[in-house]
């Protein structure tokens, strides 16, 4: 979940400012949005946007990017020494080869596939391939222990789990064998065991992102090679079935763990050292992460010349931190965002053209095609300046909590307003 500062203070500042025309930023990072030009009396604002929404799926976007930006770099994983263009992502990569592999495992349209691992190239491929094959990707917290993993897989009925070797001191395969002892008692090396477990009744197969060949599970690289070209027609049919309103992501926690990249000063220094290699232009993170990176950057040992912007969210951003991000990390166009996981995950964002007082003292403006309002204790829209509960409505709202109608009803009104609480 992402939350920045006092939501009530934010609402008052935001709604008091929307009577003015939003400034157009000269920076390429700024989008074209405009606030209502009339004076507001009620705490309601709708940012209609200047670009119409498109009815595309993630698979459609990948296909289009391969045509429009085929030779541009799409993914860079410096620690894996991997660089891929959009064309490679779609073809050589294998997003389609991997989708064929998932289908060969018996995954049907709408099935849930779990991803349990750190920030690696294969994680991204799994997301793309799942989208093409019409599967819902379940993001499993990389810090989960065996009992938490069991709850997660059982709760949403994960049918195939893709996992890395482990995280920190956690050995994922060891945890899996504790939950599924048949992996070692019945399985053969690198031969996927068709699971029939009373403990995890929905799970049928496990794929490991690993160089090791283990009993009862299939290596990720071998799964890529198992995708049958004869399934190409079925994949096209599947992708045509996918609708942008379908569920595609189930999140038990954020898919980015600050500790995974910045768990110690040594790692922070390594991350900054990669900027010169990866030529990063934008950084995203929480204030705590940026505090640590600023301290390392002050040593002037790293080439940060390519960096110019980014987004910070998750907590209040002090003026002095934003100033340090601009001066020491070269993030002159950095902006602050506000939101929560249930809105995918941002509702508002500042403009690089805003002065530092407004960039740090507020959390910006509503994103295009979203509505925001503040309601009182009776659920009525409150007058401007009166505290209340922030509600949001738009394409970014989540569909609901999986198999929990009661909890969903507490958070989403029948009119699809998200009650942020």
Order of alpha helices (4+ residues) and beta strands (2+ residues): alpha-beta-alpha-beta-beta-alpha-beta-alpha-beta-alpha-beta-beta-beta-alpha-alpha-beta-beta-alpha-alpha-beta-alpha-alpha-alpha-beta-alpha-beta-alpha-beta-beta-alpha-beta-beta-beta-alpha-beta
